[in-house]
């Protein structure tokens, strides 16, 4: 197997440090959320970065599946990812909710599309049987 693309990012200072990609396109300060005992500073955090990546990747997978199924997606369609962090014994774990909005599609069409995208999205494949992922279609 050979990668089509490899992303590279380096973190310094953990949750209160910074993260930067090797191509300098992303260079962000990190802050610990106040809900986790941090100062709630202006930086982002790993859960927000994961949510952003998952939402974008899942939106892309929806586009691929829609094209394969000859379904026209409204350009205003969106995916919102909510990534939760919780204690799991001595460790921490994630849970994810993916909420899709699909103007012009019935609820049944939208649900079927989300389930099909969940089978091909690389983030969904990576988290399968390891992270609880809920799929929802917004009203």
N, C-alpha and C positions, 0 to 999 in steps of 0.2 A: 504494500500500500504506500502511495506517495501523496503527500499533502498537496492540495491545490493552493493553499495559502497558509502561512504561519504568522500569527500575531505575537508580538513580544512586548511585554511591559515589565518594568522594574519598580518595586515598591521600596521605599526607605522610611523607616520610623513607624511601621505598622499602621494602626488605625488613626494615629495622630500625626502621620508623616506626609508623604506625597507618593504619587504614582506617575510614571512617565513611560510612554511608548518609545520604542527604538527609533521610530521615524519622526519623533517630536510632534506628532499631530495631536497627541493628548498629553497634557502636563497639568496635573491637578493636585491641589492640596486636599488632604483628608482630615476629617474631624470626627470625633466620637459623638454620636447623638446623645442628647441629654437623657433620653429614655434608657440609655445604657451606662449612665453615670458620667458621661462626658460633658464638655462645656457647650456642646451644640453649636460649635463654631461654624464659620462660613463654608468649610470644605465639604466635599461629598464623602461617601463611605462605600465600602465594598458591596453592600446590599443594593444601593442605588445603581452602582455600576452594573451589577448583575441584572437588575430589573431592566435597565436601559438596553443592555445587550440582548436579553431574552425577548423583550417586546419587539425590537427591530428584527431579530432573526425569525421570530414567529410570524411577523407581518410578511417577511419575504417568503416564508414557507407557504403562507396562505395564497400569495400571488402565484406561486408555482402550481399549487394544487388547483386553484381556480382556472388557470390557463389549461392545465391537463383536462379538466372537467368541462371546459368551454363555458365557464361562469364568468360574467363580467362583474368585476368588483368596482364599486363606486370609489373614486379617488379619495373621498372623505372617510373611507373605512379606517378604523383605528384598532390598535391592540394596546391595552394597558396591562402592564405586569406589576403585580404587588408581591414583593419578596419579604417574607417574615423570617425573623431569626428567633429561635427559642432554645431554652435549655433542654437537653436530652441526656439525663444522667449527669455524668461529669463532662460531657461534650456539649457542643452547640449544633443545631441543625437548622435547615431552611425549609420553608414551605412556600409554595407559589400559587397565586391565582392569576390566570390570564383571562382578561375580559375583552371581548371583541364587540365592536359596533359596526354593523353592516347595513347602511342605508340601501333600501331597495330589495333586500333579501328577506324571505320569510324566516321565522325563528328556526324552523326545521332545516332549511337550507344552510343557515348560518352555523347551526350546531354540527351538522354533518361536515361542513367545510373545516370547522375548527378541529374536529376529531381526526379528519384526514391529515391536516397540517401537523397535528401533534405526532403523527407517525413518521413524518419526514424531517421535521425541524431538528437541526443538530443539538440545540439546547435540550429539547424534549428527549431526544435519544440519550443524551449524556446523563440526564437526571432520572430516567425511567427506573423504577423499582428502588430508587434511592432518595428521592425527594417527592413529597406529596404535591401534586400539581392538579389544581381544579380549573376546569374550563367553563367559562360563563359567557353567555350572550347577553349584552346589555339591552334593556327595553328601549 
